[in-house]
Amino acid sequence: MREFVKKFKKDKVALLSFFILLLLYLSILFANFISIYPKDFSNRKLSYAPPSNIYFITPDGKFSRPYTYSYIRKFDKNSLRSYFIQDREKKHYLTLFAKGFEYKFLGLFKTNRHLIGTHDGGDLFLLGCDINGRDNFSRLLYGGQVSLTIGFLALFISFPIGMIYGGISGYLGGRADMLMMRFSEAIMSIPSFYLLIILAAILPSGMTSAQRFFLITVILALIGWAGFSRVIRGMVLSIKTQDYITAARSIGASKARIILKHILPQTSSYVIIAITLSVPGYILAESGLSFLGLGIQQPDASWGNMLKEAQEFANIMYRPWLLTPGFLIFVAVLSFNLIGDTIRDILDPKSEIR
């Protein structure tokens, strides 16, 4: 482990990626504390309100505590367009650990303290609002809880199935191996994304987002184990010929014990690499379904359904803050891939280019 950490630290890009992911996961873990508004906050009068301007200098040129102004919505009768102006009559000073909506901190105790806010409850939109007047910054935190966790939840289902199935297939060999691999190949031949679209489309409309989230996770897991099991099976075929496996057979160890205790642990290096490289695929799958309107449904947030609003050309041109979910998806997927490549190079030195 010390050698692994030492080599990992030498790769500055992977180390940066690790800290980016750490920041993202800490943010969604403490989402209620960091967010400024609750999940159900909505003010239609603030539809597409731009990010709040934060000032450090007063109009007369003096330094000041950070402050902002609330927005007032106006309507131009000539152009038939709405626009926002700042209410300059009252300053709203920013404070740390400000009072806000009440929540349970990590599910342990109730509090109404938040990382940042205004001292008098004024409007503060760090990344503007969406069409329904909902704070994008807060929704990014709540949406990340779905988009960043779905990959790991799916892995907890697919990887154990793939490891055990591939381990049994490779160890038994013969006709059993042939039948088991044909079945896994049949699973792999199913076009996964189109299957997800079909299954998501036929789900009852009355399902809650939590139920839909669970079903999407299960679907992703049940079609993702087959390819992984084939790789494990190939590794087991070479491992089972080792002398220590022969010794385990000679002392009467059962097949289950040999597979679980002696063979599968030898595949741990590949499993670790596969996990870091598989999570981005699940993140993109969920985001793609939600973007198409077949995943997590409004008003609940995920990065995919938040990004859907940015597909309009006018929003891309005049409301670029709506593209933030897409940027975060890109950063998270890229970080996972960079870390996975580095871990592969460390645990499998043969893959290094010399």
Secondary structure, 3 states (H helix, E strand, C coil): CHHHHHHHHHCHHHHHHHHHHHHHHHHHHCHHHHCCCCCCCCCHHHCCCCCCCCEEECCCCCEEEEEECCEEEEEECCCCEEEEEECCCCCEEEEEEEEEEEEEECCCEEEEEEEEEECCCCCCCCCCECCCCCEHHHHHHHHHHHHCCHHHHHHHHHHHHHHHHHHHHHHHCHHHHHHHHHHHHHHHCCCHHHHHHHHHHHCCCCCCHHHHHHHHHHHHHHCCHHHHHHHHHHHHHHHCCCHHHHHHHHCCCCHHHHHHHHHHHHHHHHHHHHHHHHHHHHHHHHHHHHHCCCCCCCCCCCHHHHHHHHHCHHHHHHCHHHHHHHHHHHHHHHHHHHHHHHHHHHHCHHHCCC
